[in-house]
Amino acid sequence: MFVKICGLRTAAAVDAAVEAGADALGFVFADSPRQVSPEEALTLCTGLPRKIKRVAVMRRPTQSQLNAVLKGFNPRWLQTDSGDFEWLDTDTIGKRLPVYRSGDVVPPQGGMVLFESANSGQGELADWEQAAEIAQRQKLILAGGLNPDNVARAIEQVRPWGVDVSSGIELERGVKDIGLIRAFVAAARSAS
């Protein structure tokens, strides 16, 4: 089970995610209480093992905003709304992670997608029934309202390729809890 920890802003949270065995770390560059600058994200990734994917998380960025992130952070993956990839120049990005939300029409076949609730970053559950249908035909990373208590049930019902968490491991908006990070990764691993 691929596990992504998103919305990281402190070295302690990054260290906890790495030590717990996360596969990818997401750094938010969109307007959010979890937002960091490209320079902050780069500093947080100093010494990060190469096997950990560094993900730039954006939402409807301009090309200049994306260019600033690419230059200052140099992510391996870009996560943004699926429609953004139609007009952004992303040739230098290693992997594209298009975001679809509950109720969106998802292409019938394709590469990896991230599927979440209609309202990003609010702790709302995604539509697991729709997610399960998508997961049958392509690699799906399930996000939206996941936490250590429900991730095993989500994995059982949806059968995603991976899971992604942000608000479900926070003490308050934007403040990660080290214990919850560890508990989430452990629960996801044991469920798979």
C-alpha positions as CSV (number, residue, x, y, z in Angstrom):
1,M,0.0,0.0,0.0
2,F,1.4,3.3,-1.1
3,V,1.1,5.9,1.6
4,K,1.4,9.7,1.1
5,I,1.5,12.2,4.0
6,C,0.4,15.6,2.9
7,G,0.5,19.2,4.1
8,L,3.8,18.9,6.0
9,R,5.3,22.1,7.4
10,T,7.8,21.1,10.1
11,A,11.0,19.0,10.2
12,A,9.5,17.0,13.1
13,A,6.5,16.0,11.0
14,V,8.7,15.2,8.0
15,D,11.0,13.0,10.2
16,A,8.0,11.2,11.7
17,A,6.5,10.5,8.2
18,V,9.9,9.1,7.0
19,E,10.5,7.0,10.1
20,A,6.9,5.6,9.9
21,G,7.6,4.4,6.4
22,A,5.6,6.9,4.2
23,D,6.3,6.6,0.5
24,A,5.6,10.2,-0.5
25,L,5.5,13.6,1.2
26,G,3.2,16.3,0.0
27,F,4.0,20.0,0.3
28,V,1.2,22.4,-0.3
29,F,1.8,25.5,-2.4
30,A,-1.9,26.5,-2.7
31,D,-3.7,28.9,-0.4
32,S,-4.1,26.9,2.8
33,P,-3.1,26.8,6.5
34,R,-0.6,24.1,5.3
35,Q,1.0,26.3,2.6
36,V,4.8,26.5,2.5
37,S,7.2,28.3,0.1
38,P,9.3,26.4,-2.3
39,E,12.4,27.3,-0.2
40,E,10.7,26.0,3.0
41,A,9.8,22.8,1.3
42,L,13.3,22.3,-0.1
43,T,14.8,22.9,3.4
44,L,12.3,20.3,4.9
45,C,13.5,17.8,2.3
46,T,17.2,18.2,3.0
47,G,18.6,14.7,3.6
48,L,15.4,13.0,2.5
49,P,16.0,9.4,1.3
50,R,15.8,9.3,-2.5
51,K,13.1,6.6,-2.4
52,I,10.6,9.1,-0.9
53,K,8.6,10.9,-3.5
54,R,8.5,14.7,-3.1
55,V,5.1,15.9,-4.2
56,A,4.2,19.6,-5.0
57,V,0.5,20.0,-4.2
58,M,-1.1,22.8,-6.1
59,R,-4.6,23.9,-7.1
60,R,-5.2,25.8,-10.3
61,P,-1.7,27.4,-10.4
62,T,-0.6,29.9,-13.0
63,Q,2.4,28.8,-15.1
64,S,4.5,31.4,-13.2
65,Q,3.5,29.9,-9.9
66,L,4.3,26.4,-11.1
67,N,7.7,27.6,-12.5
68,A,8.6,29.1,-9.1
69,V,7.8,25.8,-7.4
70,L,9.8,23.8,-10.0
71,K,12.8,26.2,-9.7
72,G,12.8,26.5,-5.9
73,F,11.7,23.0,-4.9
74,N,12.2,20.7,-7.8
75,P,9.5,18.1,-7.0
76,R,9.4,14.6,-8.4
77,W,5.6,14.7,-8.7
78,L,3.0,17.4,-9.3
79,Q,-0.5,17.0,-7.8
80,T,-3.1,19.4,-9.1
81,D,-6.6,19.4,-10.6
82,S,-6.9,17.2,-13.6
83,G,-7.9,20.0,-15.9
84,D,-4.7,22.0,-15.0
85,F,-2.6,19.5,-16.9
86,E,-4.4,20.5,-20.2
87,W,-2.7,23.9,-20.2
88,L,0.3,23.8,-17.8
89,D,3.8,23.1,-19.2
90,T,4.8,20.2,-17.0
91,D,7.4,18.6,-19.3
92,T,10.1,18.7,-16.5
93,I,7.9,16.9,-13.9
94,G,8.7,13.2,-13.3
95,K,5.1,12.2,-12.6
96,R,1.7,13.9,-12.9
97,L,-0.9,13.2,-10.2
98,P,-4.3,14.5,-11.5
99,V,-6.9,15.2,-8.8
100,Y,-10.5,14.2,-9.2
101,R,-13.2,14.9,-6.6
102,S,-16.4,13.1,-5.6
103,G,-18.9,13.6,-8.4
104,D,-16.3,14.4,-11.1
105,V,-16.3,12.3,-14.3
106,V,-13.0,10.3,-14.3
107,P,-11.6,9.0,-17.6
108,P,-12.5,5.4,-18.1
109,Q,-8.8,4.3,-18.3
110,G,-5.6,6.0,-17.6
111,G,-2.7,6.3,-15.3
112,M,-2.7,7.1,-11.6
113,V,-5.2,9.5,-10.1
114,L,-5.8,11.0,-6.7
115,F,-9.5,10.9,-5.7
116,E,-10.8,13.0,-2.8
117,S,-13.9,14.7,-1.5
118,A,-15.5,17.7,-3.2
119,N,-13.8,20.1,-0.7
120,S,-10.1,19.6,-0.5
121,G,-8.3,19.8,2.9
122,Q,-11.5,19.9,4.9
123,G,-11.5,16.4,6.4
124,E,-14.6,15.3,4.4
125,L,-14.9,11.8,3.2
126,A,-14.6,11.1,-0.5
127,D,-17.4,9.0,-2.1
128,W,-15.9,5.5,-1.5
129,E,-18.4,3.8,-3.8
130,Q,-17.3,6.0,-6.8
131,A,-13.6,5.5,-5.7
132,A,-14.0,1.7,-5.7
133,E,-15.3,1.8,-9.3
134,I,-12.3,3.9,-10.4
135,A,-9.9,1.7,-8.5
136,Q,-11.0,-1.4,-10.5
137,R,-9.6,0.1,-13.7
138,Q,-6.6,2.3,-12.7
139,K,-4.2,3.2,-10.0
140,L,-6.1,5.2,-7.4
141,I,-4.8,7.1,-4.4
142,L,-7.7,7.6,-2.0
143,A,-7.8,10.9,0.0
144,G,-10.4,12.9,1.7
145,G,-11.4,12.4,5.4
146,L,-9.0,9.5,6.0
147,N,-7.5,9.1,9.5
148,P,-5.9,6.3,11.6
149,D,-9.4,5.0,12.7
150,N,-11.0,4.7,9.2
151,V,-8.1,4.0,6.8
152,A,-8.3,0.2,7.2
153,R,-12.0,0.2,6.4
154,A,-11.4,2.5,3.4
155,I,-8.8,0.2,2.0
156,E,-11.1,-2.8,2.5
157,Q,-14.0,-1.1,0.7
158,V,-12.2,0.8,-2.0
159,R,-9.1,-1.3,-2.7
160,P,-7.0,1.7,-3.7
161,W,-3.4,1.5,-4.9
162,G,-2.6,4.1,-2.2
163,V,-3.9,6.4,0.5
164,D,-3.2,10.0,1.2
165,V,-3.8,11.9,4.5
166,S,-3.6,15.5,5.7
167,S,-6.3,16.8,8.1
168,G,-6.9,13.4,9.6
169,I,-3.5,13.5,11.3
170,E,-3.7,17.0,12.7
171,L,-4.1,18.4,16.2
172,E,-5.6,21.5,14.6
173,R,-5.7,22.8,11.0
174,G,-2.2,22.8,9.7
175,V,-0.6,21.3,12.8
176,K,0.4,17.7,12.4
177,D,0.5,15.2,15.3
178,I,3.5,12.9,15.3
179,G,1.6,10.1,17.0
180,L,-1.2,10.3,14.4
181,I,1.3,10.2,11.5
182,R,2.7,7.0,12.9
183,A,-0.7,5.5,13.6
184,F,-2.0,6.3,10.1
185,V,1.0,4.7,8.3
186,A,0.8,1.6,10.6
187,A,-3.0,1.2,10.1
188,A,-2.6,1.5,6.3
189,R,0.2,-1.0,6.2
190,S,-1.6,-3.5,8.4
191,A,-4.8,-3.2,6.4
192,S,-3.0,-3.9,3.1
